[in-house]
Amino acid sequence: MRYREMGNTGIRVSEIGFGSGDNAGLLVKAEPKEQIKAIERALELGINYFDTSPDYGKGLAEINIGKAMREIGFRPVIATKVEIMPDELDHIADAVVESVEDSLKRLQLDHVDIVQIHNPPSIETDTTVPGWIHVGLDDYLGAEGALEGLERLRRAGKTRFFGFANEDADAEAVLTLLETQEFHMLNVWYDLLNPTAGLPTPDGLDVQHDYGQFLIRAHELGVGTAVIRPLAGGVLTDHAVNGGGRHQLAGGGLTRNADMYQAMVQRALPFSFLSRKGQTLSEAAYRFILQDETVTTVLGGFSELAHLEEAVGCSGADALNDEDMARLDMVWRSNVGKWDQEEQFISGL
């Protein structure tokens, strides 16, 4: 396992992290002995960064991580999150503190290393969007806002660092928050279907959200970045593009909406050329992200041990070759990943 600096924090984290969301489901739906086995194996393989949230399994992921860590007797770097709800907008700072205190009880810890706001940043707060409400800059930075709540937690010794997640985020809002230099770790959507957080948007590529290469600015400012959805919710796999269904533990939006899953698979199909002898599509997807030096860690979502082993095997692997990158550019420019603007993306994949 290779390790990378988490921005200017002084923390070194494994370039493969352990995601605990509903999409893969292992830390939400699997039997406790399987969860402990997976975490033990992850630690053996060198993973030292675990990402969780009270939203994952309605708190189950945090509970299960807490139980496993206590049984194993090892404390890795742990990041959890806060979802700001519509009825909390008039007391955001208090809500942030209360949420993290509840998370600490579930995790059986007195502090976590990182707390992130789960709501994507936007210029103005928007409570009408599906999934997490989008939290505006004033509610992030203003009096009694999210940043104030995070600072209270740090002063109380309940977190060391903080940041925010960026699913469906507004790039301008993200850059504004970065420039404050108050945040230390971002979760970033970056994959083959939407490479715009790290690369210039290819001419002709239609994406639902253009993330404006904010990975680069985060790196310049010494802010760490954790990539989410490296396999685009599980569709950038040989299993998916060859007609396979969802894993029995998999949850989230793609499990609830079969039509959306099939639409996402269709978007992934043109990338199947990356699957060949000695390399699976998912391995190529991980390598594509890991070759980017602005990335701190890639959060794998695992449904079984084989998924974990495959992801870890990509640490230290060679970058994609020039021929593959040129072909990727052709795929992007052909707009093969065309997003149907009439479709509503389902948050919480």
C-alpha positions, 0 to 999 in steps of 0.5 A: 500500500502506498500512502499520500499526505492529506494536504497540509494536515500532517496525516498520511493516509492510504491511497485506497480508503474504506468507504462504508456507504449503502451503495456497496453495503458491506458495513450496513447489511453484511453479518457482523463476522463478515464486517469484522473480517473485512475490516481486519483484512483492510488493515492487514492490507494497509488501509488506514482511512475509513469514511462513514456517515450517520446517513449510511444505513441510518447510523448502522455503518458507524455502529458497525465500525465502532464495534469492529474497531473495539473488537480488533483494538486498532484505531485508524483515521476516521472521517464522518459527516453531518447532514444538515436538514431543512428544519435545522437551517435556523440553528446549523452550528448547534445541529452540527455539534449535536450530530457529531456527538451522536456519531461519536456515541455510535462509533464508541469514540471521544473524537474523530479525525475529520468531520465533513458537511455532507450537503453539497455547497451551492451559492444559495441554499436550496431545499428543493433538490432531491437528496441532500439539500444544497447549503449556500455559502452564507449558511456554510460561513455565516454566523451560527453556520456550518463552519462555526459548528465545526470550529466548536467541535475542534475546540472541544477536542471532538475533531481535528480537521474538517471539510465537506462533500461535493456530490452535485456541488456547485464548482464556484461555491466549492472554490469559494470555500477552498479559498477561505483555507478553513477546510482540510479534506474534501470528498470529490466525485471523480470517475471515468464517466465524469472526469471534470473534477480533475481534467478540463471538460472534453469538448462535447462531453455532456455531464450533469455537473461540471466540477471545474477541476477543483481538485487542482485548486484544492491541491494547490491550497494544501487541502486533502481530497477523497474520491467518491464513486470511483466505479460510478456506483458499481457500473464501471465493472466487468460484471455490470457491463457484461449484464450482471445485476446488483450485488445482494448487499448493494443498496442506494439509488441504483438498487432502488431504480432499475431503470437508472441502473441500466441507464448508467450501465449503458453510459459505462459500456464504451469504457469496457475497452479498458478490460483486457487480459491482466486488467479488469474495468474496475482496476482501470477505473481505480488506476485512472484516478490514482494516476492523478497526484492531486488525489489523496485517497480513493474511497472504495465501496466493497460488497465482498472481500474480493472487491477490497482485494482488487482495489488495494491491488491498484495501489502503486500500479502504473498509470494508464498508457498513452494509447488508453488515455487517447482512446478515453479522450475520444470516448469523452468527446463522442459524448458517449456519456450523454446525460439525459437532462430529463432524468433526475439523478438519485442521491445516496447511490 
